[in-house]
């Protein structure tokens, strides 16, 4: 025999309690308000993220010229041609080298600056403002400023004894790294400073009472508690460096001898720099997107393992 159901239909003529009747329209209103707030963001993501990725994915498997348009299916030739390009592996190697150098120098300097301006004194406001001012300048404007700074005709840096800041592969790399460090050090310092100010003074007081020195306090207290901020800065810095384009396009144009061509600049050259092959450029873009996803997933997994 089947058990009797505990849910019984209200008897005829019995209505819901007044409180329940009033809550239903309120819940529907809250749900509509939620959809109203979320719809603009969803449309923004759909139009400016999902649709372009779908379009690039379609281009990557098509013979798509810049002026000729879609001329039919062309996969996997687009991907093999992109990898077989003579500048592909040099561009990958240079992008990885630039990413490692920039990330190490930028995060190390930003952490040092954050520790320097952490304590309040009469010079703290001046130092914070001075370091943050370059962050307000656009990257293209900063690149033009440094182009004039490095130009032999207008450079005030002649006393350094450097013949050409952009004339050799080594000087071109380090001159561009100097621009990026000057431009972004204040931004990453601000992120790390927020993390430092989130560490309570009780923790430092407990470490001092336990006899910890400055280095031990920094090594075993500050760095572990600053891990989340450092992780955020690392992900932002690695992603931004792997997608570097503006600074090299303005300062070096990929020279000298294509020694500073980044992977994004190679995509631009395939699409608009004479080759006019949108299909091959889109295929390379898909490969770069996949590499970025792998790097970010590895970073997140590594950080999660450390936190666990």
C-alpha positions as CSV (number, residue, x, y, z in Angstrom):
1,X,0.0,0.0,0.0
2,X,1.4,3.4,-1.0
3,X,2.1,5.8,1.8
4,X,-0.2,8.7,2.1
5,X,1.1,12.0,0.8
6,X,1.7,14.7,3.4
7,X,1.0,17.4,0.8
8,X,-2.7,18.0,0.6
9,X,-4.6,20.4,-1.5
10,X,-6.2,23.2,0.5
11,X,-9.8,22.8,1.0
12,X,-12.2,24.6,-1.2
13,X,-12.7,28.2,-0.2
14,X,-9.4,28.3,1.8
15,X,-6.9,30.9,0.4
16,X,-3.1,31.4,1.0
17,X,-2.1,33.4,4.1
18,X,-1.9,37.1,3.5
19,X,1.9,37.3,4.1
20,X,2.6,34.6,1.4
21,X,0.4,36.5,-1.1
22,X,2.3,39.7,-0.6
23,X,5.8,37.9,-0.9
24,X,5.1,36.4,-4.3
25,X,4.9,39.7,-6.3
26,X,7.9,41.0,-4.3
27,X,10.0,37.9,-5.4
28,X,8.9,38.4,-9.0
29,X,10.0,42.0,-8.8
30,X,13.4,41.1,-7.3
31,X,13.9,38.5,-10.1
32,X,13.0,41.0,-12.8
33,X,15.4,43.6,-11.1
34,X,18.2,40.9,-11.1
35,X,17.6,40.2,-14.8
36,X,17.6,44.0,-15.5
37,X,21.0,44.4,-13.8
38,X,22.5,41.4,-15.5
39,X,21.3,41.9,-19.0
40,X,23.6,44.9,-20.0
41,X,26.7,43.0,-18.8
42,X,25.5,39.8,-20.6
43,X,24.9,41.8,-23.8
44,X,28.4,43.4,-23.5
45,X,30.1,40.0,-23.0
46,X,28.1,38.6,-25.9
47,X,28.8,41.4,-28.4
48,X,32.4,42.2,-27.5
49,X,33.7,38.7,-26.4
50,X,31.7,35.8,-27.6
51,X,30.8,37.1,-31.1
52,X,34.5,38.1,-31.9
53,X,35.8,34.7,-30.8
54,X,33.3,32.9,-32.9
55,X,34.2,35.1,-35.9
56,X,37.9,34.5,-35.3
57,X,37.3,30.8,-35.0
58,X,35.5,30.8,-38.4
59,X,38.3,32.8,-40.0
60,X,40.9,30.4,-38.6
61,X,39.4,27.5,-40.7
62,X,38.8,29.6,-43.8
63,X,40.8,30.9,-46.7
64,X,40.0,34.5,-45.7
65,X,42.0,37.3,-47.4
66,X,41.9,40.9,-46.1
67,X,40.4,42.2,-49.3
68,X,39.1,39.0,-50.9
69,X,36.9,37.8,-48.1
70,X,36.0,34.2,-47.3
71,X,37.0,31.8,-50.1
72,X,36.1,28.6,-48.5
73,X,37.4,26.0,-46.0
74,X,41.1,25.9,-45.4
75,X,41.9,23.9,-42.3
76,X,44.3,22.7,-41.0
77,X,46.5,24.5,-43.6
78,X,46.0,27.8,-41.8
79,X,47.4,26.4,-38.6
80,X,50.3,24.5,-40.2
81,X,51.2,27.6,-42.3
82,X,51.2,29.8,-39.2
83,X,53.5,27.4,-37.3
84,X,55.8,27.1,-40.3
85,X,56.2,30.8,-40.7
86,X,60.0,31.7,-40.4
87,X,59.3,34.2,-37.6
88,X,57.0,32.0,-35.5
89,X,59.5,30.3,-33.2
90,X,61.8,33.4,-32.9
91,X,58.7,35.4,-31.9
92,X,57.6,32.7,-29.4
93,X,61.1,32.7,-27.9
94,X,61.4,36.4,-27.7
95,X,57.9,36.7,-26.1
96,X,58.7,34.1,-23.4
97,X,62.1,35.9,-22.7
98,X,60.4,39.3,-22.5
99,X,57.6,37.9,-20.3
100,X,60.1,36.3,-17.8
101,X,62.4,39.4,-17.6
102,X,59.5,41.9,-17.3
103,X,57.6,39.8,-14.7
104,X,60.6,39.3,-12.4
105,X,61.8,42.9,-12.5
106,X,58.4,44.5,-12.3
107,X,57.1,42.4,-9.4
108,X,60.4,42.6,-7.5
109,X,60.5,46.4,-7.8
110,X,56.8,46.8,-7.1
111,X,57.1,44.8,-3.9
112,X,60.1,46.9,-2.8
113,X,58.3,50.1,-3.5
114,X,55.2,48.9,-1.6
115,X,57.3,48.0,1.4
116,X,59.0,51.4,1.2
117,X,55.8,53.5,1.2
118,X,53.9,51.2,3.6
119,X,54.8,53.2,6.7
120,X,53.3,56.7,7.0
121,X,55.8,59.6,7.3
122,X,56.2,63.0,5.9
123,X,57.4,61.7,2.5
124,X,54.9,58.9,2.0
125,X,52.3,60.9,0.1
126,X,54.9,62.5,-2.2
127,X,56.5,59.1,-2.9
128,X,53.2,57.4,-3.6
129,X,52.1,60.2,-5.9
130,X,55.4,60.3,-7.8
131,X,55.4,56.5,-8.4
132,X,51.7,56.4,-9.4
133,X,51.9,59.3,-11.9
134,X,53.2,57.2,-14.9
135,X,50.3,54.8,-14.4
136,X,47.9,57.6,-15.5
137,X,49.6,57.8,-18.9
138,X,48.4,55.6,-21.7
139,X,50.9,53.0,-23.0
140,X,51.0,54.4,-26.5
141,X,51.7,57.9,-25.1
142,X,54.4,56.5,-22.8
143,X,55.9,54.7,-25.8
144,X,56.1,57.9,-27.8
145,X,57.6,59.7,-24.8
146,X,60.3,57.0,-24.5
147,X,60.8,57.0,-28.3
148,X,61.8,60.7,-28.1
149,X,63.9,59.9,-25.0
150,X,65.8,57.3,-26.9
151,X,66.1,59.2,-30.2
152,X,69.7,60.3,-31.0
153,X,68.4,63.7,-32.1
154,X,66.6,64.6,-28.8
155,X,67.8,62.2,-26.2
156,X,69.1,63.8,-22.9
157,X,70.7,60.4,-22.0
158,X,73.9,60.9,-24.0
159,X,75.9,60.9,-20.7
160,X,75.2,57.2,-20.3
161,X,77.6,56.5,-23.2
162,X,75.1,54.3,-25.1
163,X,75.4,54.7,-28.9
164,X,71.9,53.5,-29.7
165,X,69.1,52.5,-27.3
166,X,67.2,50.7,-30.0
167,X,70.0,49.7,-32.4
168,X,70.8,46.2,-31.2
169,X,68.6,43.4,-30.0
170,X,69.8,43.5,-26.4
171,X,69.5,47.3,-26.0
172,X,66.1,47.3,-27.7
173,X,64.8,44.6,-25.3
174,X,66.1,46.4,-22.2
175,X,65.0,49.8,-23.4
176,X,61.5,48.5,-23.8
177,X,61.6,46.7,-20.4
178,X,62.6,50.0,-18.8
179,X,59.5,51.7,-20.4
180,X,57.2,49.0,-19.1
181,X,58.7,49.0,-15.6
182,X,58.4,52.8,-15.5
183,X,54.8,52.7,-16.7
184,X,53.4,49.8,-14.6
185,X,55.5,49.7,-11.3
186,X,53.1,52.1,-9.6
187,X,50.1,50.1,-10.6
188,X,51.5,46.8,-9.2
189,X,52.9,48.7,-6.1
190,X,49.3,49.8,-5.4
191,X,47.9,46.3,-5.6
192,X,50.7,45.0,-3.3
193,X,50.3,47.9,-0.9
194,X,46.6,47.0,-0.4
195,X,47.6,43.5,0.4
196,X,50.3,44.7,2.9
197,X,47.8,47.0,4.7
198,X,45.4,44.0,5.0
199,X,48.0,42.3,7.3
200,X,47.2,43.2,10.9
201,X,49.8,44.6,13.3
202,X,49.1,41.8,15.8
203,X,50.8,39.3,13.5
204,X,54.0,41.4,13.4
205,X,53.8,42.0,17.1
206,X,53.5,38.2,17.8
207,X,56.5,37.6,15.4
208,X,58.5,40.2,17.3
209,X,57.7,38.7,20.7
210,X,58.9,35.3,19.3
211,X,62.2,36.9,18.5
212,X,61.9,37.0,14.7
213,X,64.2,39.4,12.9
214,X,63.4,41.6,9.9
215,X,64.2,39.0,7.3
216,X,62.4,36.2,9.2
217,X,59.4,38.4,9.6
218,X,59.4,39.1,5.9
219,X,60.1,35.5,4.9
220,X,57.6,33.7,7.2
221,X,54.9,36.4,7.8
222,X,54.7,39.0,5.1
223,X,55.2,36.8,2.0
224,X,52.8,34.0,3.0
225,X,50.1,36.5,3.9
226,X,50.7,38.5,0.7
227,X,50.4,35.4,-1.5
228,X,46.9,36.3,-2.9
229,X,48.1,39.8,-4.0
230,X,51.3,38.4,-5.5
231,X,49.3,35.8,-7.4
232,X,47.0,38.5,-8.9
233,X,50.0,40.6,-9.9
234,X,51.7,37.6,-11.5
235,X,48.7,36.6,-13.6
236,X,48.1,40.2,-14.8
237,X,51.8,40.7,-15.6
238,X,52.3,37.4,-17.4
239,X,49.1,37.8,-19.5
240,X,50.0,41.4,-20.3
241,X,53.5,40.6,-21.3
242,X,52.5,37.7,-23.5
243,X,50.1,40.0,-25.4
244,X,52.7,42.8,-25.7
245,X,52.3,44.9,-28.9
246,X,52.0,48.7,-28.5
247,X,55.4,49.3,-27.0
248,X,57.3,47.2,-29.6
249,X,55.3,48.5,-32.5
250,X,56.1,52.1,-31.6
251,X,59.6,51.8,-30.4
252,X,61.2,49.1,-32.6
253,X,58.7,48.0,-35.3
254,X,60.1,44.5,-34.5
255,X,63.7,45.5,-35.3
256,X,66.5,45.3,-35.6
257,X,66.5,42.4,-38.0
258,X,63.1,41.1,-36.6
259,X,64.7,40.4,-33.2
260,X,61.9,42.0,-31.2
261,X,58.9,40.7,-33.0
262,X,56.4,39.4,-30.4
263,X,53.7,36.8,-31.1
264,X,51.0,39.4,-31.3
265,X,53.0,41.6,-33.6
266,X,53.4,38.5,-35.8
267,X,49.6,38.2,-35.9
268,X,49.3,41.8,-36.9
269,X,51.9,41.4,-39.7
270,X,50.1,38.3,-41.1
271,X,46.8,40.2,-41.1
272,X,47.7,43.7,-42.1
273,X,51.5,43.9,-42.6
274,X,51.7,43.0,-46.2
275,X,50.6,39.3,-46.1
276,X,46.9,40.3,-45.8
277,X,45.9,36.8,-44.7
278,X,43.2,37.0,-42.1
279,X,42.7,33.2,-42.0
280,X,46.4,32.5,-41.0
281,X,46.4,35.4,-38.5
282,X,43.2,34.1,-37.0
283,X,44.6,30.6,-36.7
284,X,47.7,32.0,-34.9
285,X,45.3,34.0,-32.6
286,X,43.5,30.8,-31.7
287,X,46.8,29.1,-30.8
288,X,47.8,32.1,-28.6
289,X,44.4,32.0,-26.9
290,X,44.9,28.3,-26.2
291,X,48.4,29.0,-24.8
292,X,47.1,31.8,-22.5
293,X,44.3,29.5,-21.2
294,X,46.9,26.8,-20.4
295,X,49.2,29.2,-18.7
296,X,46.4,30.7,-16.6
297,X,45.0,27.3,-15.6
298,X,48.4,26.1,-14.5
299,X,48.9,29.3,-12.5
300,X,45.5,28.9,-10.8
301,X,46.1,25.2,-10.1
302,X,49.6,25.9,-8.7
303,X,48.2,28.6,-6.4
304,X,45.3,26.5,-5.3
305,X,47.7,23.6,-4.4
306,X,49.8,25.9,-2.4
307,X,46.8,27.4,-0.5
308,X,45.5,23.8,0.2
